[in-house]
Amino acid sequence: MTAEPPDTLDHALVRSQGLDTLLRDLTDRAVRDVSGAVACSITVRRSDRLLTLAGSRGLPAGLDLRQYENGSGPCVDAAQTESPRYVPDLATETRWPAYTEYARATGVRCVLALPLALEGETGAALNLYGLEPGSLAEDRETARAFAERAAGAVDAALRIERQRSSVADVRTALLSRSVIDQAVGILMSRERVDARVALDRLRRVSQNRNVKLRDLCQDLVDRVAGGTGGTGSGGRQ
């Protein structure tokens, strides 16, 4: 089967509404591009454990999860060793007995797991599943080429996701800083103290009450904005 043009996956990244959508589109496209494939999934290691980031329509939920639980299986091996794993017929496969029994029960007989080289990530694979013995043999080169292009698209998506997370963290930090500054200003005005003393007092109250400093300061700001007039959480201790 002829694969789609190399830039198609890049276009999918542009069109996608987020990482989840992109990865789901990639797995569905893999099933269309690779003859014999009836399901596809993408495995990536996050926080020192393997996770399935996306799966195509029709992917039995436990096909990857059972491998992660056992710590073995074609997609686990491909991700960990960065080498392809091809299983022409699970009925004659002896390397992962617990997994092969489960996979065969779902109707899967053929598996092809291809490592994905991702920047900043260790352990990733594109996993293809077939229902007939040897069903993925004929189009293995197409699958390999698809995995190479998919790695680039997944890399870009994960990079964007990290950047968005970083921006969100900065925004949260700025908001926290703003509300803390407001609370410090309130105490400076009420208690006739300088900024350092006011901040120390807020920190002490935060520790004594086991409340996050930002939440304590937000409470004080809300009280003042609400016109309660009391020192509330920011009062003397």
C-alpha positions, 0 to 999 in steps of 0.5 A: 500500500502506498503511504501518504506524502511525507508532509501529510503528518506535518499538516495533521499537526497543524490541523490538530486541536491538541496532542491527543487529537494529533496522536489519535489521527496518527494511529488511525492513519497508520491503520489505513496506510499499513496493509494488514494493520487493524489497530495501532497505538503509541507508547511513550515513557513518562515519569519512568513508566510506559503509557499509551498516549493514543490508540486507533479506533478498534484497539482493545484496551488491554493490549498495551496495558497487559504488557506494561503490567507484566513489564514485557511484550513486543511494544515494551521491548521495542521501546526499551531496546530501541529495536523493532519487534516483529511477531508473525504469529502469536500462536507460535511465539514463546517470548512473552507467554502471559501476554501472547495468551491475552492478545490471542484472546482478543483476536490478535495474531500478528504484532509489529512494534517499531521504536520512535526516536523522540527528543528528550524522551527515552522509550517510545514505540509505534505498535501495529496489530493484525488479525491474521498470521504474517499479516504485517509482513508484506508492508513492514517497510511502509510501517518503518517509513511511517514510524520515522515520520510519525516520530517527527510529528510526535516530537513536535507535538510533545515539544509544543505541549511542554512549552504550553505547560511552561507558559502555564507554570509561568502564568500561575507563578505571576498570578501567585506573585500578584496576589501575594504582593496585594496581601503584603500591601494590605498588611503594610497599610494596616499594621504599619510595617514594611514589606519584609515584616509583612511577608514574614508574617504571612509566611508564619501564618501560612505555616501555622495554619498549614495553608499555601501562602498563595491561598492565604493571601487570596483569602485576605485579598478577597476579604478586603475586596468583600468589605469585611474589614477584618484582618482575617487570615492575615491578622496577627498571630 
